[in-house]
Amino acid sequence: MKQLLNLWIVLAGAMLTLGQAGNLAAQAVSVDQVDDGKRQKLLFPSTVELEAGKALAESACARCHGLNGIGAAENLPHLAGQRALYLYLEILAYKRDNRHDESMRDAVKFLDEEALVQAAAYYASLEPPEADTAAYVEKDPVQQGKAATASCAGCHGVDGNATLPGMPSLTRLYPQYLNSAIDAYKGAGRSDTTMKSLVALLSDADVKKIALYYSLQPPKAAVTPVKGDAAAGQAAAAACAGCHGEDGNSADPKTPSLAGQDAQYLALSIRSYMDGKRIHETMKSLVASLSDADIENLAAFYAKQQPKAPGVRKPLTVAEWATRCDRCHGIDGNSTDPVVPAIAGQQKTYLALALQKYKNADRPSAAMHAMSQALSDTDIENLASYYAHKRSKAVVFVNVCKPANEEK
């Protein structure tokens, strides 16, 4: 009798071994825990096993995932055509409470592992869901940020470089700092009534996009009038260098750069910390002893410094992110690895929720946690929509016999 190898041929003609499978991550339940008998049934189920899986799916799974494997709600994944070993491992993880979801745990906790094999094999055998393959339109957070700054341009300049005396330029600020500054205007941290009214209706997502847009624009030094003595201000600035940098260019994303900023605005800001219009205990204590001349000199020194861009990288496009995702999930999200899930044609809402859980480490996978850390909320939304628009393709796995001349 010819010895069977653990090889599979996919429709595209590619071949891989189970030793190569599962490179995506350390999953909640390791593929090494699946014995050869279960693997055989998952990848090459008999008609009897598929019928048993269908009966089980009808009684335990169909209410949420449908007998046809189509999720009944946007936050519930499609299972039809999903990779069998992946499905089994994830269901087993719910049973063992390695993946935490009370409804899933209760649905499978009384089922033995043989039943889980049958259910996974059944859903994997179904036709994948029809996807909305209409052309996907990417949402560019930088362009969205630019659009959201329309009401800011009159004071801060079209590109965030202000030209009016008393108005700050926003281009040398890290997004983290600008986010916190806008939040302070929204709350009780800053008392400027004009700014409060302008930012009141901005969502958190809008604020992040605005901050990103400004941080990517080239900064320009202010050309507005300066009253103080810049040389005298340099000596006074020594006490500020630890946070704001020796030349006013901060290396801390939470601390504003002051280089090239409008002198009148800088002086006004220092006085706002002194009189409590801006609430910041550290700054209040540091500026408490400054005289009017000190303030004007400090403002003059920083206004004369050359501003530097904060070094924020433009976000990857969805196509650039997808190139990375496809390395494990297959071209256009159609995995050919039985342990790695296909994500093409999957529910958009479910994909976004899954990515957020990986990012927050609420779902186990060291590799996915690392991959998702750099994703912004917009990246997650874009990727989920991108893959939801891709056509899902079934994969067939076939046992390949070892050639006779290789047998011992």
Buried (B, 14 or more C-beta within 10 A) or exposed (E): EEEEEBBBBBEEEEEBEBEEBBEBBEBBBEBEEBEEEBBBBBBBBEEEBBEBBBBBBEEBBBEBBBBBBBBEEEBBBBBBBBBBBBBBBBBBBBBEEBBBEEEBBEBBEEBEBEBBBBBBBBBBBBEBBEBEEEEBEEEBBBEBBBEBBEEBEEBBBEBBBBBBEBBBBBBBBBBBBBBBBBBBBBEEBBBBEEBBEBBEEBEEBBBBBBBBBBBBBEBBBBEBEBBBBBEBBBEBBEEBEEBBBEBBBBEBBEBBBBBBBBBBBBBBBBBBBBEEBBBBEEBBEBBEEBEEBBBBBBBBBBBBBEBBBBEBEEBBEBEEBBEEBBEBBBBBBBBBBBBBBBBBBBBBBBBBBBBBBBBEEEBBBEBBBEBBEEBBBBBBBBBBBBBBBBBBBBBEBEEEEEEEEEEE
